[in-house]
Structure formats: structure tokens, C-alpha cells
Amino acid sequence: MTIPDPAPTKHELRSRMRQLLRARAPSAPGVFTELREWLSVRPELQTIAVYSPLPGEVDLSATIAALPEVRWVYPRVAGEHLSFHMGGDLVPGSFGILEPAENAGEIPVLEIDAFLCPGLAFDKRGGRLGRGRGFYDRVLANARPDSLNIGVCHDFQMVDDTFSEPHDVFMDKVFEYRT
């Protein structure tokens, strides 16, 4: 007789976290104080990649507005890759995510000092469970070695294990938004 493993698989964890995020009621974005304060004392982080949130993800728009001295860049999906562009006007793009318009100036990945990364789940070791397409893993693998990978999530998205694989890129720091 085999005893079933009570720990979820990567697939099961991804499915469960998607359900939890979908069930979240939309909330007005507030300033993520801990993240804002951490970034404000790091002037060397001049160009920061940020994301447009999917439903349920932490909305950083108020935090971005509170740090106007930072050059914020947003991802655009092009096939299987992300490119980064100045924010300006964001328009619905791939997967319904707001992204820079086609004519927005592209910023080379090597100019980005830090990446604020969404995810379905994170663990204390810096493991990140994405949505399964590998967009962030590919772009972060090609970023500067000294750029920072910063995970952003709700407190309920912190788990014991994200089932990281060799191709997964770890976060240097994870900020938990307490709701």
C-alpha cells in the first residue's frame, strides 16, 4: 500500500493559487509602504521594471506614483519574449494585460537595475512560481548579474515550496503585501 503524498505538486499549487487570486475582491491600489521605503533608500536603482497587475495581483500604481524619480519600464509580450518600454500610455495587449503601446521606446534589458516580478506563489528561499509560460525566467536569465529580482505578492501567496526547477530564476528579495 502506498501512502499518498500530502504535499501539492507544482501543477496543483499553480491551480490552487490561480483560484485564490481569482477569488480576491478587487481593491483600490494603495501605496505599498514597505516596498516604497526600501526602494527610496536605494538611489542606485534608477531603472526599474514593473508589471501591470492581472486580477488579484498586487497593484503597484500608487507606489510607482510615489517614486517619480525612478524610470519605470513595463513589459510588452512579443511572441514568447518580453521586451521593456517606457510606461506612458498603457494599452490592452497580450493576455489582456496593460502594456506600453507599440511606439513606446524600448529599454534594453541590460539597462534595468531591478525587476519587480509578480507570481502565483513565492517561498522564503526566493523561489517563484509563475504562470507557466517562462516569460520572467527567460528575461531574468539575460539580465545583468547585478540587477535585483524582487518578488511582489500578497501574504497568502507565500508557501513552503514553489517546486523550483533548474531553469527557474530566484528572487533576491520578496515583498509580501499584507491585506
C-alpha positions as CSV (number, residue, x, y, z in Angstrom):
1,M,0.0,0.0,0.0
2,T,1.4,3.4,-0.9
3,I,0.7,6.4,1.2
4,P,-0.3,9.5,-0.9
5,D,2.0,12.5,-0.6
6,P,0.0,15.3,1.1
7,A,2.3,18.0,-0.5
8,P,0.9,19.5,-3.6
9,T,2.6,19.2,-6.9
10,K,3.8,22.2,-8.9
11,H,0.7,21.9,-11.1
12,E,-1.6,21.6,-8.2
13,L,-0.1,24.6,-6.4
14,R,-0.4,26.7,-9.6
15,S,-4.0,25.7,-9.9
16,R,-4.8,26.4,-6.3
17,M,-3.1,29.8,-6.3
18,R,-4.9,30.8,-9.5
19,Q,-8.2,30.1,-7.8
20,L,-7.2,32.1,-4.7
21,L,-6.2,35.1,-6.8
22,R,-9.4,34.9,-8.9
23,A,-11.5,34.8,-5.7
24,R,-10.0,38.1,-4.4
25,A,-12.2,41.1,-4.5
26,P,-10.7,44.0,-6.4
27,S,-9.3,46.6,-4.1
28,A,-8.1,50.2,-4.6
29,P,-4.4,50.4,-5.0
30,G,-2.6,51.8,-2.0
31,V,1.0,52.7,-1.5
32,F,2.9,49.5,-0.7
33,T,4.8,51.4,2.1
34,E,7.4,48.7,2.9
35,L,8.4,48.5,-0.8
36,R,8.4,52.2,-1.3
37,E,10.6,52.8,1.7
38,W,13.0,50.1,0.6
39,L,13.3,51.5,-2.9
40,S,13.6,55.1,-1.7
41,V,16.9,54.4,0.1
42,R,18.4,52.8,-3.0
43,P,19.2,55.6,-5.4
44,E,21.4,53.2,-7.5
45,L,18.1,51.6,-8.7
46,Q,17.4,54.2,-11.3
47,T,15.5,52.0,-13.9
48,I,13.1,49.5,-12.5
49,A,10.9,47.1,-14.4
50,V,7.4,46.9,-13.1
51,Y,4.3,45.0,-14.2
52,S,0.7,45.8,-14.9
53,P,-1.3,43.6,-12.5
54,L,-3.6,40.8,-13.5
55,P,-6.8,40.5,-11.4
56,G,-5.8,39.6,-7.8
57,E,-2.1,40.7,-8.2
58,V,-0.7,43.4,-6.0
59,D,-1.3,46.8,-7.8
60,L,1.8,49.0,-7.6
61,S,0.4,52.0,-9.4
62,A,0.2,54.2,-6.2
63,T,3.7,53.1,-5.2
64,I,5.0,54.0,-8.7
65,A,3.4,57.4,-8.4
66,A,5.1,57.9,-5.0
67,L,8.6,57.5,-6.6
68,P,8.6,59.8,-9.6
69,E,12.5,59.9,-9.6
70,V,12.6,56.3,-10.8
71,R,12.5,55.5,-14.5
72,W,9.7,52.8,-14.6
73,V,9.6,50.4,-17.5
74,Y,6.8,48.0,-18.4
75,P,6.9,44.7,-20.2
76,R,5.4,44.0,-23.6
77,V,4.8,40.5,-24.8
78,A,6.2,39.7,-28.2
79,G,5.7,36.0,-29.1
80,E,7.4,34.1,-26.3
81,H,9.5,37.0,-25.1
82,L,9.2,40.2,-23.0
83,S,10.7,43.5,-24.1
84,F,10.6,46.5,-21.8
85,H,9.4,50.0,-22.7
86,M,8.7,53.4,-21.1
87,G,5.3,53.4,-19.5
88,G,3.4,56.4,-20.8
89,D,0.2,55.2,-22.2
90,L,-0.6,51.6,-21.5
91,V,-3.0,49.7,-23.8
92,P,-4.5,46.2,-23.5
93,G,-2.1,43.8,-25.0
94,S,-1.4,40.1,-24.9
95,F,-3.4,38.1,-22.4
96,G,-5.5,41.3,-21.7
97,I,-2.6,42.8,-19.7
98,L,-2.0,46.6,-20.0
99,E,1.3,47.2,-21.7
100,P,3.2,50.0,-23.5
101,A,1.9,50.9,-26.9
102,E,3.9,49.7,-29.9
103,N,5.6,53.0,-30.4
104,A,6.9,53.3,-26.8
105,G,10.6,53.5,-26.6
106,E,12.3,50.1,-25.9
107,I,14.7,50.0,-22.9
108,P,17.4,47.3,-23.2
109,V,17.2,44.7,-20.5
110,L,20.8,45.4,-19.6
111,E,19.8,49.0,-18.5
112,I,17.4,47.7,-15.9
113,D,18.6,47.8,-12.3
114,A,15.8,45.9,-10.7
115,F,12.8,43.8,-11.8
116,L,9.6,43.8,-9.7
117,C,8.1,40.4,-10.5
118,P,4.6,39.1,-10.0
119,G,3.9,35.5,-9.5
120,L,1.4,33.0,-8.3
121,A,3.5,32.0,-5.2
122,F,6.9,32.6,-3.6
123,D,8.9,30.8,-1.0
124,K,11.3,32.0,1.7
125,R,14.3,30.8,-0.4
126,G,13.3,33.3,-3.2
127,G,11.6,30.6,-5.3
128,R,8.9,32.0,-7.6
129,L,6.0,30.1,-9.2
130,G,5.0,31.9,-12.3
131,R,2.0,31.3,-14.6
132,G,3.8,28.6,-16.5
133,R,5.0,30.3,-19.7
134,G,8.5,31.1,-18.6
135,F,8.5,34.8,-19.6
136,Y,10.2,36.1,-16.5
137,D,12.6,33.2,-16.2
138,R,13.9,33.9,-19.7
139,V,14.2,37.7,-19.3
140,L,15.8,37.5,-15.9
141,A,18.3,34.9,-17.1
142,N,19.5,37.5,-19.6
143,A,19.6,40.5,-17.2
144,R,22.7,42.0,-15.7
145,P,24.2,39.8,-12.9
146,D,24.0,42.8,-10.5
147,S,20.3,43.6,-11.3
148,L,17.9,42.7,-8.5
149,N,15.0,40.3,-8.8
150,I,12.2,41.4,-6.4
151,G,9.1,39.3,-6.0
152,V,5.9,41.1,-5.1
153,C,2.9,39.2,-3.6
154,H,0.1,39.1,-1.1
155,D,0.9,37.4,2.2
156,F,-1.2,34.4,1.3
157,Q,1.0,33.7,-1.7
158,M,3.9,32.8,0.4
159,V,4.3,29.0,0.5
160,D,6.8,26.5,1.9
161,D,8.0,25.3,-1.5
162,T,7.4,26.5,-5.1
163,F,8.9,23.4,-6.6
164,S,11.7,25.3,-8.3
165,E,13.4,23.6,-11.3
166,P,16.9,24.2,-12.7
167,H,15.7,26.8,-15.2
168,D,13.8,28.9,-12.6
169,V,15.3,32.2,-11.6
170,F,15.3,33.0,-7.9
171,M,14.3,36.3,-6.4
172,D,16.8,38.3,-4.3
173,K,14.0,39.6,-2.1
174,V,10.3,39.1,-1.8
175,F,7.9,41.7,-0.5
176,E,4.6,40.5,1.0
177,Y,1.7,42.9,0.8
178,R,-0.4,42.3,3.9
179,T,-4.1,42.6,3.3
